[in-house]
């Protein structure tokens, strides 16, 4: 298994990993994502097959500095429960440290046991009392 950090010019690899996303990768959004300096996608490949991915976005605020938002994590069913999700999260955390981020965070559904276990086993700590508000446009 090889985890690759993708960037400009890797649009075809991202599109080829669409089976891991909630829907097909859109060409314009994929190009824009890969072109942004603070946007990151790491894909785990078994040979040429995309088995899992994690994406992250650097967020900077004037009084806080830069942190990494773990945007999404997905591992194909056949590759689950083998440590791949944890490896992807740990690699994103390592990248965040290398890029000078002071921390990393993610939102997870309280009933998603697999996600909660993955984040906990990769060094994350759950914070109680958080509420998520969503605006849909």
N, C-alpha and C positions, 0 to 999 in steps of 0.2 A: 504494500500500500504506500503510495506517495502522495503527500499533500503539497499542492502547488498554489502559490499566491499569484493570481491572475491580474493582468493589467491591460492597457491598450494593446490592441492586436489579438486579444484572446476572445473576441466576441463569439467565434464559432464554438469554442470550448464551453462558454457559458450557455449558449443556446443548446448545445449537446447535453447539458446537465438539466434541461427543463423538466425532466421527469422527477427531479427532486424538489421543484418549486411548487407553489400553490397553483400555478398555471404556466403556460408557455412563456419563455423569455421574449420580451418585445425588443425588436432591433434598436429603436431609438433610445429606449430606457437603458438597454444594455450598454450601448456606446457611451451614453451620458454617465452611467455609473462608473464604468471603467476609466473614463477620462478625468474624473474628479480625484484630486490628490488625496483627500481624506476618506475615500470610499474604498473598502477592501472586500474581496471575495477570495476565499481559499476553498479549493475543491480537492477532495481525496479521490485519487484514481487507483483502480485495480487494473493494471494494464492501461487500456484506453477507455475503460468504463468508469464513469463518474459514480462513485458510491455514496458520497456525502458532501455537504458543503456547510460553511459558516460565512456569514457576511457581517461586516461591521462598518460603522460610520463614526469618524472622529467629530466630536462636538466641542466647540471652544466657547467659553464665556469670559468676559473681561475680568471678573473677580475670582475665577476658579481655575483657569487654564484649560487644558484639553483632556477629555476623557473619551473612552471608546464605548459606544453603544453597540452591543451585540444585537444586530438587527434580526437575524434569522439563522436557525440551525436545522439541518435536515439530514437524516441518514436513511438510505434505502433499506427497506425491510430485511432483505437478506444479509445485511451487514450490521444489523443492530445487535446490541448486547455483547460487543467485542471490543469496546473501548474506543471506537472510532469517533463518536460524538465528543467524548472527553478529550481526545487528541486534537480534534479541530478547535475546541474551545481553548485548550491550553496553547495551541499555536497562535490563535488570535490574541490571547493575553500576552504572549511573548512579543508579538508584533507591536501591540499597544505600548509595552514597556520600551521597546527599541525606539519607538516614535515619540517618546517623552510624555505619554499619557499618565496622569496621576491615578487612574483607576479605570474600571470597566463595569458596565451594568447591563442588565437584561430584564425584560418583563416576561413572566411565564404564568400560564393559567394555573390556579391553585390545585386543580384536579389532574394536571399532567404529570403523573408520577415519574415518567421516564425523563422528562426535561428537568424536573426538580432534582432528581438523583444525579443526572449528568452535571448540572451546574454545581451542586454541592461537592461532588467527587473531584471536580476540577478546581476547587478552591474558592468558590463563591459562597457568600453568606446571605441568607434570606433576611430581609428587613420587614418587620411587622408594621401594620398600620398604613400601608400604601393603598391609594385608590387611583385608578386609571380613568381619565375622562377622554372621550373620543369625539372628534368632529369629523363628520363624513361629508364630503363635498361632491 
